[in-house]
Amino acid sequence: MVKCCVVGCTSGYKSNTEKVHQFCVPKNEDLRIKWGKAIPRKDLVFTKNTYVCAKHFNEKDIIKFWSSGDVKIPYKQWRLVEGAIPTMFMVPRIFLKNMFNLEK
């Protein structure tokens, strides 16, 4: 299974049985650069095997259905609207602990 490249996200891990759609990094160079700046990870290098899960996109940026008139058919593989950038990131507790000196 494909794993999300966002730090702290467990989408795609064997320990996480939740089904989450994954999106591959865009081929468009300008959009790829925007994704790289948006994803909070210093060591991130995009390859053809780099994916970001649906949890990191606004709902309005995800196309889940093909529609024509009154007919709506769900896509097996969701799509992103043109120019969509991942913007939703959870900060893992370990980072919060280090940033704010939190005790257990």
Secondary structure by P-SEA (a helix, b strand, c coil): cccccccccccccccccbbbbbbcccccaaaaaaaaaaccccccccccccccccccccccccccccccccbbbbbcbbbbcccccccbbbbcaaaaaaaccccc
